[in-house]
Every structure is written in structure tokens, then in C-alpha cells.
């Protein structure tokens, strides 16, 4: 205590156990500093145990509190920051999820509105068409029926019946059959009921339009009755080409100049009977009589494939015809198509083309698929 009063410093500072948060600056003369060091050193060497038990306990508690504060508060702050970040992240994700749900709900609502509007527009359009058709319709009743087909002659016959909406004495009716190549005219017979009936036979094609022409004096009015589609192509058997799926896919993706087509094998099979025969037995049946297959560039023959035995590794269908192509070199340019195709002829001498997919189509110098090909052999060049 005497030293504390003499040098005007705390007792704890002399003992070396008390930390002062903000020590005040004390100016000592050189003699005082020297005297202080000697007295403090002597005091610490000779009397280290003069602190009472209570003083020691108090000093330890103070030191422990200081240590604990320095040890735990950074961790507590870090934990609090992490907790705040986690809570903020969860809140952010919840808001994003809510925004996503609202977006999808809005998109769904817009889609429903669009669909509803389209249905309404479609319904209005249909009603307008029905009204216009009713106003312009010349018939009170009509009907058409596919009666028979002669696949050997490649013809088809229809029966027709029509009742005019407005009948005048002396009125006559003729029926028209337009098959896309020519329009044929057939007379109609008037019945006691006021209906006009008749028969029409025309070449079998994929589009046949049947009409009635009402003739009253010098006035001729035409009314479309019905239209038949795909009768010709559906009268053929269904034919498929197998095992050539990867023949062209092995070519490099970038195509420039000459490409080499490797040795390839293909199988032509008759898959089932005519679709038209299933729908209407009066059309008749057609089956495969002859097949020839080749490699074609822009629907022009590059090389014929030769008939061969089925490879032993094939689990090929019965009745299939196997063909083999020798390696070929083909010069390709932008826009070219390359495909394997078979010319199939049925028992009536009618023929059609079948293309193996995927094909090859050069687009921007690269390999692509999706070329468009005609099924009519007249559109293909079979000359080498």
C-alpha cells in the first residue's frame, strides 16, 4: 500500500495480476523508475506468498472471467451470424418457391384462357360454316357409298343418292367423280320419291371427290357430296424394310465431298394385309409379288442391291427378302438426300416405293434426317 501511495499506481498493478482496461499515463523520473524496479523485483522474489487466500481467489476469478469472455464471445458471434444467414437463406428460398408457384399458376391460367378462347373461336367458326353450308346447300338429303373395287383394273365404284332442296319440273342431275387426274360425269335417275340416284366408276386414286350437278334449264349448280382419301395407297400391302437403320448413321457427322457407304444388308417384309381391306372388304386384297431394292440419291438410283441369303445372326421373319449392297462411294452436295428404297409390285402389277428410315439429308454440310419422298415410282429415276 505504501508503494501504491508512493508511486500513485494500483496495488494490483504492482502485484502483476490486474489488467486495467484503459491505463492512465504516469510520468516517472529515471530515479523513480530505477527505484521502482528494484523494490518490485525484491518484493516479488522475497514475498510471493503474501497474498491472502481471498485475494488469490479474487484474482483467479477476475482472470477466469477475462479468459472466458475472450474465449466464447467470438464463437457466439459467429454462431449468431450463421443462424441469421441460415434463416435468411430459408426465407429467400421460400419466397423463390412462392414466386415459382405463382408463375406456374399464372402460366396455367393463361393457358386455360387461351384454350377456352380457341375452343370458343373454333365453335364459332364451326357454327358459321354450318350456317353458310346450310344457306348454300342445294340438297335436302344425300348419301354416297363405296360399292366395289377392281384392283386388277385399278378402279373403284360408288353409288350416289341426292334429294334437291328445291325441285322444279324438268330438273335433272348428273354425278361427277374427280380423281385428281380427270373428272368423269355419270347420269342420275329420278325416282318417284323425288330422289336422284346413280353409279360412278373411276380410276382408284388417293383423292376422289364426288359431286352432284343440278340442272334446271340453262342453270347448272354443283354441290360437293363427299370425298374419299387414301384408298389407293391403303389398297397395297404394308411393307417394311429392316436391318438398314444404322447403315447411313455410321457416316461422319460432317459431310463434304465423297463419302463411302459400307457393305450393307437389308430385309424387305410384308407386315400385314391391306388397311383398306380391313376397313371395307369390298376393296379387295393385295400381296407382294416382286421386290427390288437399291441405294438412291435424290430419288435417282445409285446402285441396285443384290438378293442374298439371310445372315445367320439374323432372327429374320419368314417370307422376308434379303438384299446386299456392295460398298459404294457417293459425292454429296448441300441439299442432297440419300436413302435405301424398295420398289414393290403386287399381284395386279401395281407398284409403289418404300423408303428405309433413317435416311440422310445434307443440311448446312452436316448429316440430318427427315427427307421427303414420293411413293409413286414415276417420280423416281431407275437409270444408272
KAGIPE-V247958 format. One record per residue. N is the residue number from 0. RES is the residue in three letters. SS is DSSP state (~ for helix, > for strand, _ for the rest). NEAR is the number of other C-alpha atoms within 12 Angstrom. D_FIRST is the distance of its C-alpha to the first C-alpha in whole Angstrom. Layout:
N;RES;SS;NEAR;D_FIRST, N;RES;SS;NEAR;D_FIRST
This chain:
0;UNK;_;14;0, 1;UNK;~;12;4, 2;UNK;~;21;5, 3;UNK;~;17;5, 4;UNK;~;11;6, 5;UNK;~;16;8, 6;UNK;~;24;10, 7;UNK;_;19;10, 8;UNK;_;24;10, 9;UNK;_;22;9, 10;UNK;~;22;7, 11;UNK;~;20;10, 12;UNK;~;20;12, 13;UNK;~;28;10, 14;UNK;~;27;11, 15;UNK;_;19;14, 16;UNK;_;22;15, 17;UNK;_;24;15, 18;UNK;_;19;18, 19;UNK;_;18;18, 20;UNK;_;8;21, 21;UNK;_;7;22, 22;UNK;_;11;19, 23;UNK;_;10;19, 24;UNK;_;9;20, 25;UNK;_;12;18, 26;UNK;_;12;20, 27;UNK;_;16;18, 28;UNK;_;11;21, 29;UNK;~;10;22, 30;UNK;~;12;20, 31;UNK;~;18;17, 32;UNK;~;15;18, 33;UNK;~;13;19, 34;UNK;~;17;16, 35;UNK;~;23;14, 36;UNK;~;18;16, 37;UNK;~;14;17, 38;UNK;~;22;13, 39;UNK;~;24;13, 40;UNK;~;17;16, 41;UNK;~;14;16, 42;UNK;~;19;12, 43;UNK;~;18;15, 44;UNK;~;13;18, 45;UNK;~;11;17, 46;UNK;_;14;14, 47;UNK;_;16;15, 48;UNK;_;13;16, 49;UNK;_;14;13, 50;UNK;_;19;13, 51;UNK;_;12;14, 52;UNK;~;11;18, 53;UNK;~;11;17, 54;UNK;~;18;14, 55;UNK;~;20;17, 56;UNK;~;14;20, 57;UNK;~;17;18, 58;UNK;~;22;17, 59;UNK;~;17;21, 60;UNK;~;16;22, 61;UNK;~;19;20, 62;UNK;~;19;22, 63;UNK;~;17;25, 64;UNK;~;16;26, 65;UNK;~;19;25, 66;UNK;~;14;28, 67;UNK;~;16;30, 68;UNK;~;14;30, 69;UNK;~;14;31, 70;UNK;~;13;33, 71;UNK;~;14;35, 72;UNK;~;15;36, 73;UNK;~;13;38, 74;UNK;~;14;40, 75;UNK;~;15;40, 76;UNK;~;14;41, 77;UNK;~;13;44, 78;UNK;~;14;45, 79;UNK;~;14;46, 80;UNK;~;14;47, 81;UNK;~;14;50, 82;UNK;~;14;51, 83;UNK;~;14;51, 84;UNK;~;14;53, 85;UNK;~;14;55, 86;UNK;~;14;56, 87;UNK;~;14;57, 88;UNK;~;14;59, 89;UNK;~;14;61, 90;UNK;~;14;61, 91;UNK;~;14;63, 92;UNK;~;14;65, 93;UNK;~;14;66, 94;UNK;~;14;67, 95;UNK;~;14;69, 96;UNK;~;14;71, 97;UNK;~;14;72, 98;UNK;~;14;73, 99;UNK;~;14;75, 100;UNK;~;14;77, 101;UNK;~;14;78, 102;UNK;~;14;79, 103;UNK;~;15;81, 104;UNK;~;14;82, 105;UNK;~;14;83, 106;UNK;~;14;85, 107;UNK;~;14;87, 108;UNK;~;14;88, 109;UNK;~;14;89, 110;UNK;~;14;91, 111;UNK;~;15;93, 112;UNK;~;14;94, 113;UNK;~;15;95, 114;UNK;~;14;97, 115;UNK;~;14;98, 116;UNK;~;15;99, 117;UNK;~;15;101, 118;UNK;~;14;103, 119;UNK;~;14;104, 120;UNK;~;14;105, 121;UNK;~;15;107, 122;UNK;~;14;109, 123;UNK;~;14;110, 124;UNK;~;16;111, 125;UNK;~;15;113, 126;UNK;~;14;114, 127;UNK;~;14;115, 128;UNK;~;15;117, 129;UNK;~;14;119, 130;UNK;~;13;120, 131;UNK;~;13;121, 132;UNK;~;18;123, 133;UNK;~;16;125, 134;UNK;~;13;126, 135;UNK;~;17;127, 136;UNK;_;25;128, 137;UNK;_;28;132, 138;UNK;>;30;132, 139;UNK;>;22;132, 140;UNK;>;23;132, 141;UNK;>;28;132, 142;UNK;>;25;131, 143;UNK;>;28;131, 144;UNK;>;25;131, 145;UNK;>;30;131, 146;UNK;>;22;135, 147;UNK;>;27;135, 148;UNK;>;31;134, 149;UNK;>;23;136, 150;UNK;_;34;134, 151;UNK;_;19;137, 152;UNK;_;17;138, 153;UNK;_;29;134, 154;UNK;>;28;135, 155;UNK;>;33;134, 156;UNK;>;31;136, 157;UNK;>;34;135, 158;UNK;>;31;136, 159;UNK;>;35;136, 160;UNK;>;34;136, 161;UNK;>;41;136, 162;UNK;>;32;137, 163;UNK;>;31;137, 164;UNK;_;21;135, 165;UNK;_;20;138, 166;UNK;_;22;141, 167;UNK;_;15;144, 168;UNK;_;12;148, 169;UNK;_;14;148, 170;UNK;_;26;145, 171;UNK;>;31;144, 172;UNK;>;39;141, 173;UNK;>;32;141, 174;UNK;>;40;138, 175;UNK;>;34;136, 176;UNK;>;39;134, 177;UNK;>;30;132, 178;UNK;_;29;130, 179;UNK;_;19;129, 180;UNK;_;15;131, 181;UNK;_;16;134, 182;UNK;>;20;135, 183;UNK;>;23;138, 184;UNK;>;23;140, 185;UNK;>;28;141, 186;UNK;>;26;144, 187;UNK;_;29;143, 188;UNK;>;23;145, 189;UNK;>;23;145, 190;UNK;_;15;145, 191;UNK;_;9;147, 192;UNK;_;14;143, 193;UNK;_;26;143, 194;UNK;>;27;140, 195;UNK;>;35;141, 196;UNK;>;31;140, 197;UNK;>;32;141, 198;UNK;>;31;140, 199;UNK;>;37;138, 200;UNK;>;33;138, 201;UNK;>;37;136, 202;UNK;>;30;134, 203;UNK;_;38;131, 204;UNK;_;31;128, 205;UNK;_;27;124, 206;UNK;>;25;125, 207;UNK;>;34;128, 208;UNK;>;33;128, 209;UNK;>;41;131, 210;UNK;>;39;132, 211;UNK;>;42;135, 212;UNK;>;30;137, 213;UNK;>;35;139, 214;UNK;>;25;142, 215;UNK;>;19;144, 216;UNK;_;13;146, 217;UNK;_;10;145, 218;UNK;>;14;141, 219;UNK;>;16;139, 220;UNK;>;24;136, 221;UNK;>;23;133, 222;UNK;>;30;131, 223;UNK;>;28;129, 224;UNK;>;31;129, 225;UNK;>;26;127, 226;UNK;>;24;125, 227;UNK;>;28;125, 228;UNK;>;21;122, 229;UNK;_;20;122, 230;UNK;~;35;125, 231;UNK;~;36;126, 232;UNK;~;30;123, 233;UNK;~;31;122, 234;UNK;_;42;126, 235;UNK;_;42;125, 236;UNK;_;34;123, 237;UNK;>;28;119, 238;UNK;>;38;119, 239;UNK;>;31;115, 240;UNK;>;36;114, 241;UNK;>;33;112, 242;UNK;_;30;110, 243;UNK;_;33;110, 244;UNK;_;23;107, 245;UNK;_;22;105, 246;UNK;_;31;108, 247;UNK;_;35;106, 248;UNK;_;26;103, 249;UNK;_;21;102, 250;UNK;_;25;103, 251;UNK;_;20;100, 252;UNK;_;19;98, 253;UNK;>;22;99, 254;UNK;_;29;103, 255;UNK;_;22;104, 256;UNK;>;17;108, 257;UNK;>;15;110, 258;UNK;>;24;108, 259;UNK;>;22;109, 260;UNK;>;31;110, 261;UNK;_;21;110, 262;UNK;_;21;113, 263;UNK;>;33;113, 264;UNK;>;36;114, 265;UNK;>;40;115, 266;UNK;>;41;117, 267;UNK;>;41;119, 268;UNK;>;31;119, 269;UNK;>;29;121, 270;UNK;>;21;118, 271;UNK;>;21;120, 272;UNK;_;24;123, 273;UNK;_;30;123, 274;UNK;~;24;121, 275;UNK;~;30;124, 276;UNK;~;26;126, 277;UNK;~;19;123, 278;UNK;~;17;123, 279;UNK;_;19;127, 280;UNK;~;19;129, 281;UNK;~;23;132, 282;UNK;~;32;130, 283;UNK;_;31;131, 284;UNK;_;29;129, 285;UNK;_;36;129, 286;UNK;_;30;128, 287;UNK;>;34;127, 288;UNK;>;24;130, 289;UNK;>;24;129, 290;UNK;>;35;125, 291;UNK;>;34;125, 292;UNK;>;40;121, 293;UNK;>;44;120, 294;UNK;>;47;117, 295;UNK;>;38;117, 296;UNK;>;33;116, 297;UNK;_;31;116, 298;UNK;_;36;118, 299;UNK;>;26;121, 300;UNK;>;28;121, 301;UNK;>;31;120, 302;UNK;>;30;121, 303;UNK;>;27;122, 304;UNK;_;31;121, 305;UNK;>;24;123, 306;UNK;>;24;124, 307;UNK;_;20;122, 308;UNK;_;17;121, 309;UNK;_;24;118, 310;UNK;_;18;116, 311;UNK;_;9;115, 312;UNK;_;9;111, 313;UNK;_;16;112, 314;UNK;_;12;112, 315;UNK;_;20;115, 316;UNK;_;18;117, 317;UNK;_;14;121, 318;UNK;_;17;123, 319;UNK;_;28;121, 320;UNK;>;34;122, 321;UNK;>;33;120, 322;UNK;>;33;120, 323;UNK;>;31;118, 324;UNK;>;29;117, 325;UNK;_;23;117, 326;UNK;_;20;114, 327;UNK;>;24;115, 328;UNK;>;20;114, 329;UNK;>;27;113, 330;UNK;>;20;112, 331;UNK;>;29;110, 332;UNK;_;24;109, 333;UNK;_;21;107, 334;UNK;_;23;109, 335;UNK;_;31;111, 336;UNK;>;37;111, 337;UNK;>;43;112, 338;UNK;>;42;113, 339;UNK;>;47;115, 340;UNK;>;47;117, 341;UNK;>;43;120, 342;UNK;>;40;124, 343;UNK;>;36;125, 344;UNK;>;27;128, 345;UNK;>;28;130, 346;UNK;_;22;133, 347;UNK;_;23;134, 348;UNK;_;20;134, 349;UNK;_;30;131, 350;UNK;>;31;128, 351;UNK;>;34;124, 352;UNK;>;38;121, 353;UNK;>;39;118, 354;UNK;>;38;115, 355;UNK;_;37;112, 356;UNK;_;30;109, 357;UNK;_;27;106, 358;UNK;_;34;108, 359;UNK;>;44;107, 360;UNK;>;33;106, 361;UNK;>;31;105, 362;UNK;>;21;103, 363;UNK;_;16;101, 364;UNK;_;19;102, 365;UNK;>;23;100, 366;UNK;>;30;101, 367;UNK;>;27;102, 368;UNK;_;24;104, 369;UNK;_;20;106, 370;UNK;_;24;109, 371;UNK;_;21;112, 372;UNK;_;30;115, 373;UNK;_;20;119, 374;UNK;_;23;120, 375;UNK;_;24;124, 376;UNK;~;24;125, 377;UNK;~;16;127, 378;UNK;~;16;124, 379;UNK;_;27;123, 380;UNK;>;22;125, 381;UNK;_;24;126, 382;UNK;_;13;127, 383;UNK;_;14;126
